[in-house]
Amino acid sequence: MSLWSFNATRAYLGTAFWLLFIACNDSEPTLEEPPAGISYALRGNQDVVVFDDGTLKPKWFGYAQPIGLCLDTPIEIDTSQWQVRLTFPGRLSTEFTEPRLQAGTTSCFTQTPPTTLQSTSDLEICATLRDGFNNHHYRLPCFRVAFDANDSDFKQVLAAANRTVGLFLQQTNEDNLSTLEQQASGLTERGYPLVGAGLRLLTLRPLFSEGSDEAHAEIRQRLDAAPTWSTQPAAAVLNAKLKRNWAKLALREGQTRRAWQLLSEADELTRQVVAVERLGVIMLQAEILGRLGAGRDSIDRLQAALDECQTGVCRQSLVAPAHQLLGWRLLDDPDASAQDLGRAEDSLATAGDSGDTGDTGGTVDNLERANQRLNAAFLAIRRGQNPGSALDEAGSILAGLEPGARQQNLQAWHHAFTGLAALAAGDAASAIESCAAAALAAPRIAARGWSCVGRAERLRGELDAAAAAFDQAILHHALAVPDSAGLGRPTAPGHRVDDSYRAARVAIERDDPDHAWLLLEALDASTVEFSESCDGRTSPDIQRVESRRHNLLSQLAWTEPPLAPRRQQQVAPVRRALLQSLTELQRVLLAACRSPLQASPVAADLRVFALDNEVISLWRSSDGSLEAQRTSLPRSELNHRIEQLAEAQRNGRLNDEAWRALAQPLADALLPKNLESLGVISHFALHGVLQRVPLPALPIPPGDGRRWLADVTTAVVRPPFVEAGTPRYDEALAAPLFVVDPRRNLPSGTEARDTYRGRFPAAKILFGDEASAQAVQAALPAASFLHVDAHGEYDKAFPELSSLGMADTNLSLGDLAKLAGPLHFANLSGCHTGFSRPTGGSGNDGLAGVLSRRGTRWVIAHQSAIEDDLGHDFNDVFYRQIEAGSGVVDAFRTALANLRSNYPAAAWSNLTLLGTADEGKNQLVVTTRG
């Protein structure tokens, strides 16, 4: 494949014939210079000519293989109606064609060579672009290639190579390997260097399967021996394959960051020519995301790639393995719903029905059949069914295979699933025997084995042994991901977090609640390395990431609606890819800009976490000792009720009686039986999905006019840590900053501005066009408190990109992370400002959470959308109280009480208060639920 980048002013026609034709043909339209910034690539060359100086020329054989021209255009250029025609010497193509293949901003136009074309070592191909929108015509560059009209020898070479590959995949032994290597060398000598180099890459397969240190050393040696010309544009796909193999090796050696970088480079190479091999790159990226704990990101990336395969831009032999990987990722998600399990079953069935796993026959087929049966067994386990027959079939297949890296890997999973099945049947002894065997495998599987042992030991009452096993599970989870690459959160919900919860439960059962508390604090501590202080943001590396981020944001703006339907359809996958890239960069920034030694833990009154079948609360009694409360509540029901409450918040139409019935089991699980023991303020540390529980609107037994938790106490969500900083308490109310209606689309924007100006004459008010992102950032360092009346933007698929809509652009989570210092309080009066994807620790990654962790004492935010009238009423009462000298908590309490008198719980329940201080707080005293 050939790839060149051209300045549009340097594009040329290249032949006298072309110039003469244009000059003499009155009907030929005037050709303009193409838009700037386009990169050009040739697609479909079957091999290359290697010159003495190491340069390449792409080569085609016969008249059947299309010649493709790919145009990678800046996102701001609308290419939805572009057409291209290719011109060969002596014949002008009479038809313009639309793109045959597209990926992101790349469009590829193809045409088969005319049958009158003669063999030549120096064929010049030129192109013309027509924009159907305005009928403008543009001259595109000319390219020189080699062409052999007689493709009989090439077809024979290809057929022989395919036969050799088939034998090699059927039985990977020394003889077949030697034959493959000899044929690869022979092809290079016969003038087919690209085919030979690609064939040689297949010799890495048995080495990767072996997985030993010696095998890895051999892989490195063979990759180092790749031809030096492989980095040139004409060998782009070969280069991508090399990078993918380097990434696999890096991943085997624990170098996750390097593997991800190599895959990013391979993805770019395959995208530039819309190569069918791109799916393989995305599969390995999804595998990395899954290992890092970003399971949902892995699932979303795979699903998007498979959706794109519907257009045919995929190597079909990879589609079945991709479906298998998607099915496995869905099965392996501890929070998978019944719908997710149904999707997993469909994906696994699709993979099995295809009859094509990317390999052919023999040992590999048997390994794949064993893998499929193991997936079927895991699906049965997740559904509470008996996996016996599937496990037996997998075990029989594996027992008849020669030992190897993949065989041993699948055997370890067989042990783990056998143990889980025994555990589900209540057979602790058998579970321990099988899971202990899995615990001897590599760290990723060993962690699961130790977890199973821990659960089995607990089942038979051996709590000390269970605690030791869970300690080993947590250790092996850490060993399995030595390098997070800045892409995954160590406390993302998943198996590692669940094992910490299980260990905490065992500690409670061993009458050691203090150790349980420490285990939960350890989950919080692991988020410190992702502190958003960004004190090192001036380093060159961070500046480069920031520059890349701003570039992506500017590109993203061109994908915003309104757009013509055809253009909207074209940019949809581009927009998704941009959002993925922005999410990754945001995580890199939050990981790189950290100062863990400056972070201090924040005391909590209650810690609450959920396991698969119960919710456990921990709190300190009046004498300082820790007590626990346990409530049976299956995780599936917990998740379902929380989602139903979230839906009620979104539409606000649920009446109080229905809300109470829906939320009562959550209240029973989270709240102490003796509500009178709660203080004026109660600091909650909520773990995992419980972070989405609307605390103020949890129902309590009615009496004396009290109906909700907010009638008893001010529930404060407490961040896991706060960064060091000097609060401006002596400046309180001295210089407030109000950011009001930046886009002039809030019904009460002007009225709110005038009200704030009247109540706080010294305040700085940025209204409408004045409220640019830059102006807000410039004013923040001098602000005592911050109020924002703006739209909050949140996408559940990309929570790291949460932002506030300013007049010119968005103020992102990352921008807020760079605050110069803590505020007295912040009132984020916008939709979704207090919502984010749950974490295994008690942190919150949303906009409010960032401000809270940066040292802002109190942050008011909203978990979902906010009605304009409700927001106006809350802020009116809140700032009357602040103006009168009330503290933030008292003002919040009074304003919320006003809402409770005038709105249903579903409407005001999304209000949340985050805090790190103890203003007006009494000691929390609770009693054990009876």
MARTIPA-804322 format. One line per 5 residues: number of its first residue (from 1); their letters; for each residue x, y, z of C-alpha. Coordinates in steps of 0.5 Angstrom, whole numbers, plus 500, padded with zeros to 3 digits. Layout:
BEGIN
NUM = a = X:Y:Z; ... .
% end
This chain:
BEGIN
1 = mslws = 500:500:500; 503:507:498; 501:513:503; 504:520:501; 502:527:504 .
6 = fnatr = 501:533:499; 501:540:500; 495:542:496; 499:547:492; 504:542:490 .
11 = aylgt = 499:537:487; 500:536:479; 498:533:473; 504:529:471; 503:528:464 .
16 = afwll = 503:532:457; 498:528:455; 493:530:461; 495:537:460; 493:537:452 .
21 = fiacn = 487:533:453; 484:538:458; 487:544:454; 483:541:447; 477:539:450 .
26 = dsept = 472:544:451; 467:540:455; 472:539:461; 471:543:467; 476:547:470 .
31 = leepp = 480:544:475; 482:547:481; 487:546:487; 484:541:492; 483:543:499 .
36 = agisy = 489:544:503; 490:538:509; 489:532:505; 493:526:505; 493:521:500 .
41 = alrgn = 494:513:500; 494:508:495; 490:502:497; 490:494:494; 497:493:492 .
46 = qdvvv = 499:486:492; 506:487:492; 512:492:492; 518:493:488; 524:494:492 .
51 = fddgt = 530:499:489; 537:498:491; 536:505:495; 531:501:499; 525:505:497 .
56 = lkpkw = 519:502:494; 514:502:489; 507:499:489; 506:493:484; 499:490:481 .
61 = fgyaq = 498:484:478; 493:483:472; 486:486:471; 482:484:477; 485:487:483 .
66 = piglc = 482:494:484; 487:500:485; 484:504:490; 486:512:492; 484:513:499 .
71 = ldtpi = 483:521:501; 484:522:509; 481:529:510; 480:534:515; 474:533:519 .
76 = eidts = 471:540:517; 471:538:510; 464:535:508; 466:530:503; 459:526:503 .
81 = qwqvr = 458:528:496; 465:527:493; 467:522:487; 473:521:484; 475:518:477 .
86 = ltfpg = 482:515:476; 486:516:469; 491:511:466; 495:513:460; 491:513:453 .
91 = rlste = 485:512:457; 480:517:461; 476:514:465; 469:516:464; 465:515:470 .
96 = ftepr = 466:518:477; 465:513:483; 463:514:490; 467:511:495; 467:504:496 .
101 = lqagt = 470:504:503; 470:509:509; 473:509:516; 473:515:520; 475:521:516 .
106 = tscft = 478:516:510; 475:515:504; 477:510:499; 475:510:491; 477:504:487 .
111 = qtppt = 477:502:480; 480:496:476; 485:497:471; 483:498:463; 484:491:460 .
116 = tlqst = 488:495:454; 493:497:460; 500:494:458; 505:491:463; 510:497:465 .
121 = sdlei = 515:498:471; 513:505:471; 505:507:470; 503:513:472; 496:514:475 .
126 = catlr = 492:521:476; 486:522:479; 480:528:479; 475:529:484; 468:532:483 .
131 = dgfnn = 464:535:489; 457:533:488; 455:539:492; 457:544:488; 460:541:482 .
136 = hhyrl = 467:543:483; 472:539:480; 479:538:483; 486:536:480; 489:530:485 .
141 = pcfrv = 496:528:485; 499:523:480; 502:516:483; 507:512:480; 506:504:480 .
146 = afdan = 509:498:477; 504:493:473; 504:486:471; 499:485:466; 500:477:467 .
151 = dsdfk = 498:475:473; 499:467:472; 505:467:476; 503:471:482; 496:467:482 .
156 = qvlaa = 501:460:483; 505:463:488; 499:465:492; 496:459:491; 502:455:494 .
161 = anrtv = 503:460:500; 496:459:502; 497:451:501; 503:452:506; 499:456:511 .
166 = glflq = 493:451:511; 498:445:513; 502:450:518; 495:452:521; 492:444:521 .
171 = qtned = 499:442:524; 504:446:527; 510:442:527; 517:443:526; 517:440:518 .
176 = nlstl = 511:445:517; 514:451:520; 521:450:516; 517:449:510; 513:456:511 .
181 = eqqas = 520:459:513; 523:456:506; 517:459:502; 517:466:505; 525:466:503 .
186 = glter = 523:464:496; 518:469:495; 523:474:497; 528:472:492; 523:471:486 .
191 = gyplv = 521:478:487; 515:478:492; 518:481:498; 511:483:501; 508:477:500 .
196 = gaglr = 514:473:503; 514:478:509; 507:477:511; 508:470:510; 514:470:515 .
201 = lltlr = 510:473:520; 506:467:521; 512:463:524; 511:467:530; 504:464:532 .
206 = plfse = 507:457:535; 512:462:539; 506:466:542; 503:460:543; 509:457:547 .
211 = gsdea = 509:463:551; 516:461:554; 522:467:555; 526:463:550; 520:464:545 .
216 = haeir = 519:471:547; 526:472:545; 526:469:539; 520:473:537; 524:479:539 .
221 = qrlda = 529:477:534; 525:475:528; 521:482:529; 528:486:529; 529:482:523 .
226 = aptws = 523:485:519; 525:489:512; 528:496:513; 523:498:508; 517:496:512 .
231 = tqpaa = 516:503:515; 515:506:508; 508:508:505; 507:502:500; 508:497:506 .
236 = avlna = 503:500:511; 499:494:512; 505:490:513; 508:495:518; 501:495:522 .
241 = klkrn = 502:487:522; 509:488:525; 506:493:530; 501:489:532; 506:483:534 .
246 = wakla = 510:488:537; 504:490:542; 503:483:543; 510:481:545; 510:488:550 .
251 = lregq = 503:486:553; 506:479:554; 512:482:558; 507:487:562; 509:493:558 .
256 = trraw = 501:495:557; 503:503:556; 508:501:550; 503:496:547; 497:501:547 .
261 = qllse = 502:506:544; 504:501:538; 497:499:537; 495:506:536; 500:507:531 .
266 = adelt = 497:500:528; 490:503:528; 492:509:524; 496:505:519; 490:501:518 .
271 = rqvva = 485:507:518; 489:511:512; 488:505:507; 481:502:510; 485:495:511 .
276 = verlg = 481:489:513; 486:488:518; 484:493:523; 479:489:527; 485:485:529 .
281 = vimlq = 488:491:532; 481:493:535; 481:486:538; 487:487:542; 486:494:544 .
286 = aeilg = 479:491:547; 483:486:551; 488:491:554; 482:495:556; 478:489:559 .
291 = rlgag = 485:487:563; 485:494:566; 478:494:569; 475:498:563; 470:492:562 .
296 = rdsid = 465:497:559; 470:501:555; 472:494:552; 465:492:550; 463:498:547 .
301 = rlqaa = 469:498:543; 468:491:540; 461:493:539; 463:499:535; 468:495:531 .
306 = ldecq = 463:489:529; 458:494:527; 463:497:522; 464:491:519; 457:491:517 .
311 = tgvcr = 460:495:511; 465:489:509; 471:493:512; 473:487:516; 477:481:515 .
316 = qslva = 472:476:515; 476:471:519; 477:475:525; 469:477:525; 468:470:529 .
321 = pahql = 474:471:534; 471:478:535; 464:476:537; 467:471:542; 471:476:545 .
326 = lgwrl = 465:481:546; 461:475:548; 467:473:554; 467:481:556; 460:481:557 .
331 = lddpd = 460:474:561; 466:477:565; 462:483:567; 460:482:575; 455:487:574 .
336 = asaqd = 452:484:567; 445:484:567; 440:479:564; 440:483:557; 448:483:557 .
341 = lgrae = 448:475:558; 443:475:552; 448:479:548; 453:475:550; 450:468:548 .
346 = dslat = 448:472:541; 455:474:540; 458:467:542; 452:463:538; 454:468:532 .
351 = agdsg = 462:466:533; 460:459:533; 455:459:527; 460:462:523; 465:456:523 .
356 = dtgdt = 471:460:522; 475:462:528; 481:465:523; 484:458:524; 483:451:520 .
361 = ggtvd = 483:444:523; 487:440:527; 490:442:534; 488:450:533; 480:447:532 .
366 = nlera = 480:443:538; 483:449:542; 477:453:539; 472:448:541; 474:447:548 .
371 = nqrln = 474:455:548; 467:455:546; 465:450:551; 468:453:556; 464:460:554 .
376 = aafla = 458:456:554; 459:453:561; 461:460:564; 454:463:561; 451:457:565 .
381 = irrgq = 454:459:571; 452:466:570; 445:464:569; 445:460:575; 444:453:571 .
386 = npgsa = 448:447:571; 454:447:566; 456:440:567; 456:438:560; 459:443:557 .
391 = ldeag = 465:443:562; 466:435:561; 466:436:554; 471:442:554; 475:437:559 .
396 = silag = 475:432:555; 478:436:549; 483:439:553; 486:432:556; 487:430:549 .
401 = lepga = 491:436:547; 499:437:547; 501:442:553; 502:449:550; 501:456:553 .
406 = rqqnl = 494:456:550; 492:449:552; 495:451:559; 491:457:559; 484:454:558 .
411 = qawhh = 486:448:562; 486:453:568; 480:457:566; 477:450:566; 479:449:573 .
416 = aftgl = 476:455:575; 469:454:572; 469:447:575; 470:450:582; 465:456:581 .
421 = aalaa = 460:450:579; 462:446:585; 461:453:589; 454:454:586; 452:447:588 .
426 = gdaas = 455:448:595; 460:443:595; 466:447:598; 471:442:598; 471:440:591 .
431 = aiesc = 471:448:589; 477:449:593; 481:443:590; 479:446:583; 480:453:584 .
436 = aaaal = 487:452:588; 489:449:581; 487:455:577; 491:459:583; 497:456:580 .
441 = aapri = 496:459:573; 498:466:571; 496:472:575; 490:474:571; 487:467:572 .
446 = aargw = 490:466:579; 487:472:582; 480:468:580; 482:462:583; 484:465:589 .
451 = scvgr = 478:469:590; 474:462:589; 478:459:594; 476:465:599; 469:464:597 .
456 = aerlr = 469:456:598; 473:457:605; 468:462:607; 462:457:605; 465:452:610 .
461 = gelda = 466:457:616; 474:457:615; 474:465:616; 482:465:617; 483:461:611 .
466 = aaaaf = 478:465:607; 481:472:609; 488:469:607; 485:467:600; 482:474:599 .
471 = dqail = 489:477:600; 492:473:595; 487:474:590; 488:482:591; 495:481:590 .
476 = hhala = 494:477:584; 490:482:581; 495:488:582; 500:483:579; 496:482:573 .
481 = vpdsa = 496:489:571; 503:492:573; 502:498:568; 495:501:567; 498:505:561 .
486 = glgrp = 493:511:564; 487:508:561; 484:504:566; 482:506:573; 485:501:579 .
491 = tapgh = 478:502:582; 473:501:577; 468:496:579; 470:489:577; 473:483:580 .
496 = rvdds = 479:486:583; 474:491:587; 469:485:588; 474:481:592; 476:487:596 .
501 = yraar = 469:487:598; 469:480:600; 475:481:604; 472:486:608; 466:482:609 .
506 = vaier = 470:476:612; 474:481:616; 467:483:619; 465:476:620; 472:475:624 .
511 = ddpdh = 470:481:628; 475:485:625; 471:491:622; 477:496:623; 480:491:618 .
516 = awlll = 474:491:613; 474:499:614; 482:499:612; 481:495:606; 475:500:603 .
521 = ealda = 480:505:605; 485:502:601; 480:502:595; 480:510:596; 488:510:597 .
526 = stvef = 489:507:590; 485:513:587; 490:518:590; 495:517:584; 490:519:579 .
531 = sescd = 489:526:583; 487:532:579; 492:537:582; 496:537:575; 502:541:579 .
536 = grtsp = 507:538:573; 502:540:567; 508:545:565; 512:539:563; 513:538:555 .
541 = diqrv = 510:531:555; 503:534:559; 504:540:554; 504:535:548; 498:531:551 .
546 = esrrh = 494:538:552; 495:540:545; 493:534:542; 487:534:546; 485:541:544 .
551 = nllsq = 486:539:537; 481:533:538; 476:538:541; 476:543:535; 475:537:530 .
556 = lawte = 469:534:535; 466:541:534; 465:539:526; 461:533:528; 456:537:532 .
561 = pplap = 449:538:529; 445:540:526; 448:537:520; 445:534:513; 443:527:514 .
566 = rrqqq = 448:524:509; 453:528:513; 451:526:519; 451:519:517; 458:520:515 .
571 = vapvr = 461:523:521; 458:519:526; 463:514:527; 468:519:526; 465:523:532 .
576 = rallq = 465:516:536; 473:515:535; 474:522:537; 470:521:543; 474:515:545 .
581 = sltel = 481:518:543; 479:524:548; 477:520:553; 484:516:553; 487:523:553 .
586 = qrvll = 483:525:559; 485:519:563; 492:520:561; 492:527:564; 489:525:570 .
591 = aacrs = 494:520:571; 500:524:569; 498:530:573; 498:527:580; 501:529:587 .
596 = plqas = 499:523:591; 503:526:597; 499:532:598; 493:528:598; 489:527:605 .
601 = pvaad = 484:522:607; 477:525:609; 473:522:615; 467:519:614; 461:517:618 .
606 = lrvfa = 458:511:614; 461:506:609; 457:502:605; 458:497:600; 454:492:596 .
611 = ldnev = 456:484:594; 452:480:590; 447:478:595; 447:483:600; 449:491:602 .
616 = islwr = 453:492:608; 454:498:612; 460:500:617; 459:506:622; 463:509:628 .
621 = ssdgs = 459:508:635; 459:514:640; 465:510:643; 469:510:637; 468:503:635 .
626 = leaqr = 466:500:629; 459:497:628; 456:493:622; 449:492:619; 448:487:613 .
631 = tslpr = 442:487:609; 440:482:604; 439:485:597; 441:481:591; 445:485:586 .
636 = selnh = 441:484:580; 435:487:584; 439:493:587; 442:495:580; 435:495:577 .
641 = rieql = 432:499:583; 437:504:582; 436:504:575; 429:505:576; 430:511:580 .
646 = aeaqr = 434:514:575; 429:514:570; 424:517:575; 429:522:576; 430:523:568 .
651 = ngrln = 422:524:567; 420:527:574; 413:524:573; 413:519:579; 409:520:585 .
656 = deawr = 411:520:592; 408:514:593; 411:510:588; 418:513:589; 417:511:596 .
661 = alaqp = 415:503:594; 421:503:589; 426:506:594; 424:503:601; 429:497:600 .
666 = ladal = 435:501:599; 433:505:605; 433:499:609; 440:497:607; 443:504:607 .
671 = lpknl = 440:507:613; 441:505:621; 434:503:624; 435:508:630; 434:515:625 .
676 = eslgv = 434:519:632; 442:517:632; 444:521:626; 447:528:627; 445:534:623 .
681 = ishfa = 450:532:618; 452:525:616; 458:524:611; 457:518:607; 462:514:603 .
686 = lhgvl = 459:510:598; 462:505:594; 460:502:587; 453:503:584; 451:505:591 .
691 = qrvpl = 454:512:589; 448:513:584; 443:512:590; 439:519:591; 441:519:599 .
696 = palpi = 436:525:601; 430:522:598; 431:515:601; 424:514:605; 423:514:612 .
701 = ppgdg = 418:511:617; 413:517:616; 411:521:623; 411:528:625; 411:531:618 .
706 = rrwla = 418:527:617; 418:523:610; 425:523:607; 432:522:610; 433:530:608 .
711 = dvtta = 428:531:614; 432:528:619; 439:529:617; 443:533:611; 447:527:607 .
716 = vvrpp = 453:529:605; 457:525:600; 464:525:602; 470:524:597; 476:519:598 .
721 = fveag = 481:524:599; 482:532:598; 488:535:596; 492:540:600; 491:547:599 .
726 = tpryd = 489:553:603; 482:554:603; 480:562:603; 475:562:609; 478:569:611 .
731 = ealaa = 475:571:604; 468:568:604; 463:572:600; 468:577:599; 469:576:591 .
736 = plfvv = 464:571:589; 464:568:582; 457:567:578; 457:564:571; 450:565:568 .
741 = dprrn = 447:563:562; 453:563:557; 449:561:551; 443:565:553; 438:559:552 .
746 = lpsgt = 436:559:560; 429:561:561; 431:565:567; 438:567:565; 437:574:565 .
751 = eardt = 433:574:572; 438:570:575; 443:575:573; 440:581:576; 438:577:582 .
756 = yrgrf = 445:575:584; 448:582:582; 443:585:587; 445:580:593; 452:580:592 .
761 = paaki = 454:587:589; 462:585:590; 461:579:586; 464:578:579; 458:576:574 .
766 = lfgde = 460:573:567; 453:573:563; 452:571:556; 458:572:551; 462:574:557 .
771 = asaqa = 462:567:560; 467:564:556; 471:558:558; 478:562:558; 474:568:562 .
776 = vqaal = 472:563:567; 478:560:568; 482:567:569; 477:569:574; 477:562:578 .
781 = paasf = 483:564:582; 480:570:585; 474:567:587; 471:565:594; 466:561:591 .
786 = lhvda = 463:559:585; 456:559:582; 454:556:575; 448:557:571; 449:553:565 .
791 = hgeyd = 448:546:561; 452:540:564; 454:535:558; 455:528:560; 455:522:556 .
796 = kafpe = 455:515:560; 459:512:555; 465:517:556; 464:520:563; 471:523:563 .
801 = lsslg = 469:528:558; 463:531:562; 463:539:562; 460:545:563; 457:549:556 .
806 = madtn = 460:556:556; 459:561:551; 465:559:546; 466:552:548; 466:547:554 .
811 = lslgd = 469:547:561; 471:540:561; 473:536:567; 480:537:566; 479:544:566 .
816 = lakla = 476:544:573; 482:540:575; 487:545:574; 484:550:579; 489:554:582 .
821 = gplhf = 486:553:589; 480:551:593; 474:554:594; 469:556:600; 463:552:596 .
826 = anlsg = 461:551:589; 454:551:586; 454:547:580; 447:549:578; 447:544:571 .
831 = chtgf = 444:538:569; 448:531:571; 454:535:574; 454:531:580; 453:524:576 .
836 = srptg = 459:520:573; 460:512:572; 461:509:579; 467:507:582; 469:501:586 .
841 = gsgnd = 472:506:591; 468:512:594; 470:517:589; 466:520:584; 469:522:578 .
846 = glagv = 464:527:576; 465:535:575; 463:536:583; 467:530:585; 473:534:582 .
851 = lsrrg = 472:540:585; 471:537:592; 477:533:591; 481:539:589; 479:542:596 .
856 = trwvi = 473:546:595; 469:545:602; 462:544:599; 459:542:592; 452:542:590 .
861 = ahqsa = 450:539:584; 445:535:580; 445:527:579; 441:528:573; 437:533:569 .
866 = ieddl = 434:539:573; 428:543:571; 429:551:570; 423:552:576; 426:548:581 .
871 = ghdfn = 433:550:580; 431:557:580; 427:556:587; 433:552:590; 438:558:588 .
876 = dvfyr = 433:563:591; 432:561:598; 439:558:598; 442:565:596; 437:569:601 .
881 = qieag = 440:564:607; 448:565:604; 446:573:604; 443:573:611; 450:569:614 .
886 = sgvvd = 448:562:614; 453:557:613; 453:553:607; 450:546:610; 444:550:613 .
891 = afrta = 443:554:607; 442:548:603; 438:544:608; 433:550:608; 433:551:600 .
896 = lanlr = 432:543:600; 426:544:605; 423:549:601; 423:544:595; 420:538:599 .
901 = snypa = 414:542:600; 413:544:593; 416:538:589; 415:531:589; 421:527:591 .
906 = aawsn = 423:525:584; 424:532:582; 428:534:588; 432:528:589; 437:529:584 .
911 = ltllg = 440:534:588; 447:532:592; 451:535:597; 459:533:597; 463:536:603 .
916 = tadeg = 470:535:606; 468:539:612; 464:538:619; 460:545:619; 455:544:624 .
921 = knqlv = 456:536:624; 454:532:631; 458:525:632; 454:520:629; 451:514:633 .
926 = vttrg = 447:508:630; 445:502:633; 445:495:629; 439:494:625; 435:488:629 .
% end
